[in-house]
């Protein structure tokens, strides 16, 4: 059974940090490209970070570049997203996503709220 389980979300003040985790099981994690997406209320889901299978290549949109860092531990089947200098506009549900060819898996999401 394929599972992607996100954790680490919560309420944080502007300027604070959070580290999200995504525990994968039921599929060959190390052979999948991994991404983090987020979706704010009333907005479309947007890509916030992507990482290659071995972790040597990452990609970020300008909105989070320099503040967010994606990483993975293939030995632990876990994906991470370190988020620093958080802003209120980073408030959203964050989802991890696994991709290989036409196959995609999604987690259930974890809420991140940035507010004073």
N, CA, C and O atoms as CSV, one atom per row, in Angstrom:
chain,resi,resn,atom,element,x,y,z
A,1,UNK,N,N,0.837,-1.185,0.000
A,1,UNK,CA,C,0.000,0.000,0.000
A,1,UNK,C,C,0.884,1.252,0.000
A,1,UNK,O,O,1.730,1.433,0.876
A,2,UNK,N,N,0.668,2.102,-0.995
A,2,UNK,CA,C,1.465,3.322,-1.111
A,2,UNK,C,C,0.995,4.356,-0.087
A,2,UNK,O,O,-0.200,4.619,0.048
A,3,UNK,N,N,1.956,4.933,0.626
A,3,UNK,CA,C,1.635,5.997,1.569
A,3,UNK,C,C,2.676,7.092,1.510
A,3,UNK,O,O,3.876,6.832,1.421
A,4,UNK,N,N,2.196,8.323,1.563
A,4,UNK,CA,C,3.026,9.500,1.769
A,4,UNK,C,C,2.396,10.245,2.930
A,4,UNK,O,O,1.257,10.704,2.836
A,5,UNK,N,N,3.129,10.367,4.020
A,5,UNK,CA,C,2.572,10.961,5.231
A,5,UNK,C,C,3.406,12.181,5.620
A,5,UNK,O,O,4.555,12.064,6.045
A,6,UNK,N,N,2.792,13.349,5.463
A,6,UNK,CA,C,3.470,14.591,5.833
A,6,UNK,C,C,3.316,14.879,7.324
A,6,UNK,O,O,2.325,14.498,7.947
A,7,UNK,N,N,4.307,15.551,7.873
A,7,UNK,CA,C,4.245,15.985,9.265
A,7,UNK,C,C,5.121,17.225,9.427
A,7,UNK,O,O,5.904,17.572,8.542
A,8,UNK,N,N,4.972,17.884,10.576
A,8,UNK,CA,C,5.821,19.032,10.881
A,8,UNK,C,C,5.169,20.385,10.701
A,8,UNK,O,O,5.772,21.410,11.019
A,9,UNK,N,N,3.950,20.404,10.199
A,9,UNK,CA,C,3.265,21.686,10.040
A,9,UNK,C,C,2.835,22.253,11.381
A,9,UNK,O,O,2.963,21.601,12.418
A,10,UNK,N,N,2.325,23.473,11.346
A,10,UNK,CA,C,1.858,24.112,12.565
A,10,UNK,C,C,1.764,25.608,12.421
A,10,UNK,O,O,1.812,26.150,11.316
A,11,UNK,N,N,1.629,26.272,13.558
A,11,UNK,CA,C,1.538,27.729,13.600
A,11,UNK,C,C,2.902,28.303,13.964
A,11,UNK,O,O,3.531,27.872,14.930
A,12,UNK,N,N,3.349,29.273,13.184
A,12,UNK,CA,C,4.650,29.897,13.421
A,12,UNK,C,C,4.528,31.394,13.154
A,12,UNK,O,O,3.734,31.828,12.319
A,13,UNK,N,N,5.323,32.168,13.872
A,13,UNK,CA,C,5.303,33.619,13.667
A,13,UNK,C,C,6.086,33.996,12.414
A,13,UNK,O,O,6.980,33.261,11.995
A,14,UNK,N,N,5.757,35.131,11.818
A,14,UNK,CA,C,6.549,35.606,10.664
A,14,UNK,C,C,8.027,35.694,11.031
A,14,UNK,O,O,8.395,36.161,12.109
A,15,UNK,N,N,8.858,35.233,10.106
A,15,UNK,CA,C,10.295,35.180,10.347
A,15,UNK,C,C,10.770,33.881,10.948
A,15,UNK,O,O,11.973,33.639,11.043
A,16,UNK,N,N,9.834,33.039,11.356
A,16,UNK,CA,C,10.189,31.764,11.969
A,16,UNK,C,C,10.499,30.680,10.964
A,16,UNK,O,O,10.522,30.912,9.755
A,17,UNK,N,N,10.740,29.478,11.493
A,17,UNK,CA,C,11.123,28.344,10.665
A,17,UNK,C,C,10.288,27.117,11.012
A,17,UNK,O,O,9.806,26.962,12.134
A,18,UNK,N,N,10.136,26.264,10.028
A,18,UNK,CA,C,9.524,24.945,10.209
A,18,UNK,C,C,10.244,23.962,9.313
A,18,UNK,O,O,10.786,24.325,8.269
A,19,UNK,N,N,10.240,22.702,9.740
A,19,UNK,CA,C,10.780,21.631,8.914
A,19,UNK,C,C,9.688,20.599,8.694
A,19,UNK,O,O,9.222,19.959,9.638
A,20,UNK,N,N,9.286,20.443,7.440
A,20,UNK,CA,C,8.298,19.441,7.092
A,20,UNK,C,C,8.990,18.141,6.728
A,20,UNK,O,O,10.092,18.141,6.179
A,21,UNK,N,N,8.330,17.032,7.040
A,21,UNK,CA,C,8.808,15.708,6.652
A,21,UNK,C,C,7.705,14.993,5.890
A,21,UNK,O,O,6.518,15.250,6.089
A,22,UNK,N,N,8.124,14.091,5.015
A,22,UNK,CA,C,7.181,13.262,4.271
A,22,UNK,C,C,7.731,11.843,4.271
A,22,UNK,O,O,8.724,11.556,3.603
A,23,UNK,N,N,7.088,10.963,5.017
A,23,UNK,CA,C,7.517,9.573,5.116
A,23,UNK,C,C,6.833,8.753,4.037
A,23,UNK,O,O,5.606,8.740,3.939
A,24,UNK,N,N,7.628,8.071,3.234
A,24,UNK,CA,C,7.115,7.301,2.108
A,24,UNK,C,C,7.192,5.811,2.392
A,24,UNK,O,O,8.116,5.343,3.057
A,25,UNK,N,N,6.220,5.074,1.887
A,25,UNK,CA,C,6.244,3.613,2.011
A,25,UNK,C,C,5.404,3.013,0.893
A,25,UNK,O,O,4.514,3.660,0.340
A,26,UNK,N,N,5.710,1.754,0.575
A,26,UNK,CA,C,4.907,1.030,-0.403
A,26,UNK,C,C,5.330,1.205,-1.852
A,26,UNK,O,O,4.670,0.686,-2.752
A,27,UNK,N,N,6.426,1.932,-2.096
A,27,UNK,CA,C,6.915,2.089,-3.465
A,27,UNK,C,C,8.420,2.370,-3.392
A,27,UNK,O,O,8.969,2.624,-2.320
A,28,UNK,N,N,9.066,2.319,-4.551
A,28,UNK,CA,C,10.525,2.479,-4.623
A,28,UNK,C,C,10.891,3.964,-4.555
A,28,UNK,O,O,11.144,4.605,-5.574
A,29,UNK,N,N,10.912,4.488,-3.337
A,29,UNK,CA,C,11.093,5.917,-3.106
A,29,UNK,C,C,12.291,6.491,-3.856
A,29,UNK,O,O,12.186,7.563,-4.452
A,30,UNK,N,N,13.409,5.805,-3.835
A,30,UNK,CA,C,14.646,6.363,-4.399
A,30,UNK,C,C,14.597,6.519,-5.911
A,30,UNK,O,O,15.448,7.201,-6.482
A,31,UNK,N,N,13.625,5.907,-6.570
A,31,UNK,CA,C,13.531,6.011,-8.023
A,31,UNK,C,C,12.497,7.044,-8.484
A,31,UNK,O,O,12.223,7.179,-9.677
A,32,UNK,N,N,11.936,7.762,-7.521
A,32,UNK,CA,C,10.924,8.767,-7.836
A,32,UNK,C,C,11.470,10.181,-7.636
A,32,UNK,O,O,12.150,10.473,-6.652
A,33,UNK,N,N,11.156,11.041,-8.591
A,33,UNK,CA,C,11.329,12.470,-8.358
A,33,UNK,C,C,10.344,12.871,-7.264
A,33,UNK,O,O,9.238,12.338,-7.179
A,34,UNK,N,N,10.770,13.828,-6.424
A,34,UNK,CA,C,9.910,14.242,-5.323
A,34,UNK,C,C,9.714,15.754,-5.363
A,34,UNK,O,O,10.624,16.508,-5.708
A,35,UNK,N,N,8.516,16.171,-5.006
A,35,UNK,CA,C,8.184,17.590,-5.015
A,35,UNK,C,C,7.349,17.938,-3.787
A,35,UNK,O,O,6.654,17.092,-3.223
A,36,UNK,N,N,7.435,19.186,-3.398
A,36,UNK,CA,C,6.519,19.768,-2.425
A,36,UNK,C,C,5.634,20.777,-3.170
A,36,UNK,O,O,6.119,21.594,-3.952
A,37,UNK,N,N,4.349,20.697,-2.910
A,37,UNK,CA,C,3.387,21.663,-3.406
A,37,UNK,C,C,2.699,22.313,-2.208
A,37,UNK,O,O,2.767,21.811,-1.086
A,38,UNK,N,N,2.044,23.427,-2.467
A,38,UNK,CA,C,1.194,24.025,-1.432
A,38,UNK,C,C,-0.059,24.591,-2.083
A,38,UNK,O,O,-0.086,24.928,-3.266
A,39,UNK,N,N,-1.098,24.679,-1.254
A,39,UNK,CA,C,-2.355,25.248,-1.721
A,39,UNK,C,C,-2.963,26.096,-0.618
A,39,UNK,O,O,-3.272,25.605,0.468
A,40,UNK,N,N,-3.126,27.365,-0.912
A,40,UNK,CA,C,-3.765,28.296,0.007
A,40,UNK,C,C,-5.257,28.358,-0.309
A,40,UNK,O,O,-5.662,28.052,-1.430
A,41,UNK,N,N,-6.068,28.746,0.652
A,41,UNK,CA,C,-7.513,28.837,0.407
A,41,UNK,C,C,-7.832,29.733,-0.788
A,41,UNK,O,O,-7.355,30.864,-0.875
A,42,UNK,N,N,-8.638,29.215,-1.699
A,42,UNK,CA,C,-9.056,29.993,-2.854
A,42,UNK,C,C,-8.030,30.106,-3.954
A,42,UNK,O,O,-8.246,30.810,-4.940
A,43,UNK,N,N,-6.904,29.414,-3.793
A,43,UNK,CA,C,-5.834,29.485,-4.795
A,43,UNK,C,C,-5.535,28.105,-5.361
A,43,UNK,O,O,-5.875,27.081,-4.769
A,44,UNK,N,N,-4.884,28.105,-6.530
A,44,UNK,CA,C,-4.475,26.842,-7.135
A,44,UNK,C,C,-3.258,26.272,-6.415
A,44,UNK,O,O,-2.474,26.995,-5.801
A,45,UNK,N,N,-3.130,24.957,-6.510
A,45,UNK,CA,C,-1.952,24.312,-5.934
A,45,UNK,C,C,-0.723,24.751,-6.715
A,45,UNK,O,O,-0.743,24.789,-7.945
A,46,UNK,N,N,0.351,25.084,-5.997
A,46,UNK,CA,C,1.571,25.543,-6.662
A,46,UNK,C,C,2.772,24.743,-6.194
A,46,UNK,O,O,2.847,24.311,-5.044
A,47,UNK,N,N,3.709,24.557,-7.110
A,47,UNK,CA,C,4.949,23.853,-6.814
A,47,UNK,C,C,5.860,24.779,-6.017
A,47,UNK,O,O,6.039,25.942,-6.380
A,48,UNK,N,N,6.436,24.265,-4.930
A,48,UNK,CA,C,7.366,25.084,-4.145
A,48,UNK,C,C,8.780,24.521,-4.101
A,48,UNK,O,O,9.719,25.243,-3.764
A,49,UNK,N,N,8.948,23.249,-4.435
A,49,UNK,CA,C,10.299,22.695,-4.435
A,49,UNK,C,C,10.290,21.340,-5.127
A,49,UNK,O,O,9.307,20.602,-5.060
A,50,UNK,N,N,11.400,21.022,-5.793
A,50,UNK,CA,C,11.531,19.738,-6.475
A,50,UNK,C,C,12.945,19.228,-6.279
A,50,UNK,O,O,13.886,20.009,-6.143
A,51,UNK,N,N,13.087,17.894,-6.265
A,51,UNK,CA,C,14.394,17.297,-6.063
A,51,UNK,C,C,14.509,16.047,-6.917
A,51,UNK,O,O,13.540,15.309,-7.101
A,52,UNK,N,N,15.708,15.823,-7.433
A,52,UNK,CA,C,15.959,14.659,-8.261
A,52,UNK,C,C,16.027,13.386,-7.426
A,52,UNK,O,O,15.995,13.440,-6.196
A,53,UNK,N,N,16.119,12.252,-8.092
A,53,UNK,CA,C,16.068,10.978,-7.384
A,53,UNK,C,C,17.202,10.805,-6.379
A,53,UNK,O,O,16.989,10.287,-5.283
A,54,UNK,N,N,18.403,11.236,-6.750
A,54,UNK,CA,C,19.544,11.089,-5.851
A,54,UNK,C,C,19.750,12.313,-4.962
A,54,UNK,O,O,20.586,12.298,-4.058
A,55,UNK,N,N,18.990,13.362,-5.223
A,55,UNK,CA,C,19.087,14.561,-4.398
A,55,UNK,C,C,20.095,15.582,-4.874
A,55,UNK,O,O,20.296,16.605,-4.218
A,56,UNK,N,N,20.735,15.323,-6.008
A,56,UNK,CA,C,21.778,16.235,-6.451
A,56,UNK,C,C,21.286,17.474,-7.162
A,56,UNK,O,O,22.045,18.420,-7.371
A,57,UNK,N,N,20.020,17.475,-7.535
A,57,UNK,CA,C,19.459,18.608,-8.268
A,57,UNK,C,C,18.162,19.054,-7.604
A,57,UNK,O,O,17.284,18.241,-7.315
A,58,UNK,N,N,18.058,20.362,-7.366
A,58,UNK,CA,C,16.849,20.913,-6.753
A,58,UNK,C,C,16.375,22.118,-7.562
A,58,UNK,O,O,17.129,22.707,-8.336
A,59,UNK,N,N,15.120,22.462,-7.363
A,59,UNK,CA,C,14.548,23.578,-8.106
A,59,UNK,C,C,13.475,24.248,-7.252
A,59,UNK,O,O,12.707,23.582,-6.558
A,60,UNK,N,N,13.438,25.587,-7.317
A,60,UNK,CA,C,12.485,26.364,-6.515
A,60,UNK,C,C,11.935,27.526,-7.346
A,60,UNK,O,O,12.631,28.062,-8.208
A,61,UNK,N,N,10.701,27.906,-7.087
A,61,UNK,CA,C,10.202,29.141,-7.707
A,61,UNK,C,C,10.798,30.345,-6.979
A,61,UNK,O,O,11.306,30.226,-5.864
A,62,UNK,N,N,10.725,31.487,-7.620
A,62,UNK,CA,C,11.312,32.699,-7.032
A,62,UNK,C,C,10.688,33.044,-5.683
A,62,UNK,O,O,11.342,33.642,-4.828
A,63,UNK,N,N,9.419,32.668,-5.490
A,63,UNK,CA,C,8.712,33.050,-4.267
A,63,UNK,C,C,9.317,32.435,-3.010
A,63,UNK,O,O,9.124,32.965,-1.916
A,64,UNK,N,N,10.047,31.323,-3.145
A,64,UNK,CA,C,10.617,30.674,-1.959
A,64,UNK,C,C,12.127,30.486,-2.058
A,64,UNK,O,O,12.756,30.042,-1.098
A,65,UNK,N,N,12.714,30.814,-3.198
A,65,UNK,CA,C,14.147,30.618,-3.402
A,65,UNK,C,C,14.948,31.385,-2.353
A,65,UNK,O,O,14.696,32.562,-2.096
A,66,UNK,N,N,15.911,30.701,-1.757
A,66,UNK,CA,C,16.721,31.312,-0.718
A,66,UNK,C,C,16.147,31.169,0.679
A,66,UNK,O,O,16.841,31.427,1.663
A,67,UNK,N,N,14.890,30.761,0.782
A,67,UNK,CA,C,14.243,30.566,2.087
A,67,UNK,C,C,13.904,29.107,2.354
A,67,UNK,O,O,13.966,28.663,3.500
A,68,UNK,N,N,13.547,28.356,1.321
A,68,UNK,CA,C,13.155,26.957,1.464
A,68,UNK,C,C,14.271,26.060,0.921
A,68,UNK,O,O,14.948,26.409,-0.046
A,69,UNK,N,N,14.450,24.907,1.555
A,69,UNK,CA,C,15.421,23.922,1.099
A,69,UNK,C,C,14.789,22.547,1.116
A,69,UNK,O,O,14.330,22.080,2.159
A,70,UNK,N,N,14.763,21.897,-0.036
A,70,UNK,CA,C,14.251,20.526,-0.134
A,70,UNK,C,C,15.414,19.555,-0.036
A,70,UNK,O,O,16.499,19.823,-0.552
A,71,UNK,N,N,15.189,18.433,0.623
A,71,UNK,CA,C,16.214,17.395,0.714
A,71,UNK,C,C,15.517,16.053,0.866
A,71,UNK,O,O,14.313,15.985,1.114
A,72,UNK,N,N,16.285,14.997,0.715
A,72,UNK,CA,C,15.722,13.655,0.847
A,72,UNK,C,C,16.758,12.734,1.430
A,72,UNK,O,O,17.960,12.932,1.253
A,73,UNK,N,N,16.279,11.718,2.132
A,73,UNK,CA,C,17.119,10.661,2.675
A,73,UNK,C,C,16.577,9.351,2.127
A,73,UNK,O,O,15.601,8.809,2.648
A,74,UNK,N,N,17.200,8.851,1.093
A,74,UNK,CA,C,16.689,7.637,0.449
A,74,UNK,C,C,16.828,6.404,1.338
A,74,UNK,O,O,16.085,5.437,1.172
A,75,UNK,N,N,17.755,6.426,2.265
A,75,UNK,CA,C,17.898,5.305,3.194
A,75,UNK,C,C,16.724,5.244,4.169
A,75,UNK,O,O,16.366,4.174,4.661
A,76,UNK,N,N,16.133,6.404,4.440
A,76,UNK,CA,C,15.005,6.477,5.368
A,76,UNK,C,C,13.667,6.659,4.647
A,76,UNK,O,O,12.625,6.763,5.294
A,77,UNK,N,N,13.691,6.697,3.317
A,77,UNK,CA,C,12.466,6.915,2.535
A,77,UNK,C,C,11.717,8.164,2.994
A,77,UNK,O,O,10.499,8.145,3.171
A,78,UNK,N,N,12.455,9.232,3.180
A,78,UNK,CA,C,11.860,10.445,3.721
A,78,UNK,C,C,12.295,11.670,2.925
A,78,UNK,O,O,13.453,11.812,2.532
A,79,UNK,N,N,11.331,12.540,2.706
A,79,UNK,CA,C,11.527,13.823,2.038
A,79,UNK,C,C,11.373,14.927,3.073
A,79,UNK,O,O,10.567,14.815,3.996
A,80,UNK,N,N,12.148,15.991,2.916
A,80,UNK,CA,C,12.101,17.101,3.866
A,80,UNK,C,C,11.919,18.434,3.141
A,80,UNK,O,O,12.248,18.573,1.963
A,81,UNK,N,N,11.389,19.405,3.877
A,81,UNK,CA,C,11.344,20.781,3.399
A,81,UNK,C,C,11.657,21.687,4.580
A,81,UNK,O,O,10.843,21.841,5.491
A,82,UNK,N,N,12.837,22.282,4.557
A,82,UNK,CA,C,13.214,23.256,5.575
A,82,UNK,C,C,12.744,24.629,5.114
A,82,UNK,O,O,13.114,25.093,4.036
A,83,UNK,N,N,11.934,25.267,5.932
A,83,UNK,CA,C,11.358,26.569,5.568
A,83,UNK,C,C,11.817,27.609,6.583
A,83,UNK,O,O,11.502,27.516,7.770
A,84,UNK,N,N,12.558,28.593,6.107
A,84,UNK,CA,C,13.058,29.670,6.953
A,84,UNK,C,C,12.460,30.999,6.526
A,84,UNK,O,O,11.890,31.120,5.442
A,85,UNK,N,N,12.597,31.992,7.390
A,85,UNK,CA,C,12.100,33.349,7.095
A,85,UNK,C,C,10.667,33.312,6.574
A,85,UNK,O,O,10.341,33.931,5.560
A,86,UNK,N,N,9.826,32.581,7.281
A,86,UNK,CA,C,8.452,32.382,6.813
A,86,UNK,C,C,7.667,33.683,6.820
A,86,UNK,O,O,7.858,34.548,7.674
A,87,UNK,N,N,6.778,33.795,5.839
A,87,UNK,CA,C,5.936,34.970,5.651
A,87,UNK,C,C,4.467,34.572,5.742
A,87,UNK,O,O,4.131,33.408,5.518
A,88,UNK,N,N,3.594,35.507,6.064
A,88,UNK,CA,C,2.166,35.163,6.103
A,88,UNK,C,C,1.670,34.555,4.780
A,88,UNK,O,O,0.775,33.711,4.783
A,89,UNK,N,N,2.240,34.976,3.679
A,89,UNK,CA,C,1.811,34.430,2.380
A,89,UNK,C,C,2.266,32.997,2.143
A,89,UNK,O,O,1.887,32.390,1.142
A,90,UNK,N,N,3.065,32.452,3.037
A,90,UNK,CA,C,3.436,31.037,2.969
A,90,UNK,C,C,2.370,30.148,3.601
A,90,UNK,O,O,2.471,28.923,3.542
A,91,UNK,N,N,1.359,30.750,4.199
A,91,UNK,CA,C,0.285,29.968,4.818
A,91,UNK,C,C,-0.453,29.155,3.762
A,91,UNK,O,O,-0.947,29.697,2.774
A,92,UNK,N,N,-0.519,27.843,3.988
A,92,UNK,CA,C,-1.130,26.929,3.023
A,92,UNK,C,C,-1.099,25.515,3.588
A,92,UNK,O,O,-0.487,25.254,4.623
A,93,UNK,N,N,-1.766,24.620,2.890
A,93,UNK,CA,C,-1.578,23.188,3.134
A,93,UNK,C,C,-0.452,22.735,2.211
A,93,UNK,O,O,-0.471,22.995,1.008
A,94,UNK,N,N,0.525,22.054,2.797
A,94,UNK,CA,C,1.689,21.591,2.053
A,94,UNK,C,C,1.580,20.092,1.789
A,94,UNK,O,O,1.288,19.308,2.692
A,95,UNK,N,N,1.820,19.710,0.539
A,95,UNK,CA,C,1.690,18.327,0.104
A,95,UNK,C,C,3.005,17.821,-0.472
A,95,UNK,O,O,3.709,18.558,-1.162
A,96,UNK,N,N,3.333,16.581,-0.194
A,96,UNK,CA,C,4.449,15.972,-0.910
A,96,UNK,C,C,3.891,15.129,-2.044
A,96,UNK,O,O,2.761,14.643,-1.989
A,97,UNK,N,N,4.711,14.970,-3.067
A,97,UNK,CA,C,4.291,14.366,-4.326
A,97,UNK,C,C,5.440,13.550,-4.875
A,97,UNK,O,O,6.580,14.013,-4.915
A,98,UNK,N,N,5.137,12.330,-5.298
A,98,UNK,CA,C,6.136,11.447,-5.908
A,98,UNK,C,C,5.776,11.246,-7.373
A,98,UNK,O,O,4.613,11.028,-7.711
A,99,UNK,N,N,6.779,11.321,-8.237
A,99,UNK,CA,C,6.532,11.229,-9.686
A,99,UNK,C,C,7.534,10.281,-10.324
A,99,UNK,O,O,8.737,10.367,-10.077
A,100,UNK,N,N,7.019,9.372,-11.151
A,100,UNK,CA,C,7.869,8.569,-12.029
A,100,UNK,C,C,7.051,8.238,-13.257
A,100,UNK,O,O,6.049,7.526,-13.177
A,101,UNK,N,N,7.482,8.756,-14.392
A,101,UNK,CA,C,6.742,8.585,-15.659
A,101,UNK,C,C,5.313,9.102,-15.464
A,101,UNK,O,O,5.126,10.262,-15.095
A,102,UNK,N,N,4.308,8.261,-15.707
A,102,UNK,CA,C,2.912,8.697,-15.573
A,102,UNK,C,C,2.333,8.414,-14.189
A,102,UNK,O,O,1.150,8.656,-13.949
A,103,UNK,N,N,3.149,7.912,-13.296
A,103,UNK,CA,C,2.676,7.564,-11.951
A,103,UNK,C,C,2.920,8.719,-10.991
A,103,UNK,O,O,4.020,9.269,-10.927
A,104,UNK,N,N,1.881,9.079,-10.245
A,104,UNK,CA,C,1.996,10.125,-9.236
A,104,UNK,C,C,1.303,9.670,-7.958
A,104,UNK,O,O,0.219,9.088,-7.980
A,105,UNK,N,N,1.970,9.958,-6.846
A,105,UNK,CA,C,1.378,9.706,-5.530
A,105,UNK,C,C,1.360,11.023,-4.765
A,105,UNK,O,O,2.250,11.862,-4.909
A,106,UNK,N,N,0.306,11.184,-3.934
A,106,UNK,CA,C,0.159,12.403,-3.131
A,106,UNK,C,C,-0.038,12.046,-1.663
A,106,UNK,O,O,-0.640,11.026,-1.327
A,107,UNK,N,N,0.476,12.898,-0.812
A,107,UNK,CA,C,0.171,12.789,0.600
A,107,UNK,C,C,-1.120,13.519,0.918
A,107,UNK,O,O,-1.763,14.096,0.041
A,108,UNK,N,N,-1.489,13.480,2.208
A,108,UNK,CA,C,-2.759,14.082,2.626
A,108,UNK,C,C,-2.612,15.555,2.978
A,108,UNK,O,O,-3.606,16.268,3.116
A,109,UNK,N,N,-1.375,16.009,3.123
A,109,UNK,CA,C,-1.113,17.418,3.386
A,109,UNK,C,C,-0.929,17.735,4.854
A,109,UNK,O,O,-1.438,17.031,5.726
A,110,UNK,N,N,-0.193,18.808,5.119
A,110,UNK,CA,C,-0.012,19.308,6.475
A,110,UNK,C,C,-0.164,20.823,6.449
A,110,UNK,O,O,0.372,21.495,5.568
A,111,UNK,N,N,-0.895,21.354,7.418
A,111,UNK,CA,C,-1.207,22.784,7.435
A,111,UNK,C,C,-0.042,23.581,8.006
A,111,UNK,O,O,0.499,23.246,9.059
A,112,UNK,N,N,0.333,24.630,7.303
A,112,UNK,CA,C,1.315,25.598,7.795
A,112,UNK,C,C,0.631,26.954,7.868
A,112,UNK,O,O,0.101,27.449,6.873
A,113,UNK,N,N,0.647,27.547,9.049
A,113,UNK,CA,C,0.046,28.857,9.248
A,113,UNK,C,C,1.100,29.811,9.793
A,113,UNK,O,O,1.707,29.555,10.833
A,114,UNK,N,N,1.310,30.910,9.081
A,114,UNK,CA,C,2.289,31.913,9.492
A,114,UNK,C,C,1.520,33.157,9.915
A,114,UNK,O,O,0.931,33.857,9.090
A,115,UNK,N,N,1.539,33.414,11.208
A,115,UNK,CA,C,0.742,34.519,11.737
A,115,UNK,C,C,1.294,34.956,13.082
A,115,UNK,O,O,1.833,34.153,13.843
A,116,UNK,N,N,1.148,36.250,13.362
A,116,UNK,CA,C,1.550,36.768,14.670
A,116,UNK,C,C,0.352,36.802,15.611
A,116,UNK,O,O,0.485,37.209,16.765
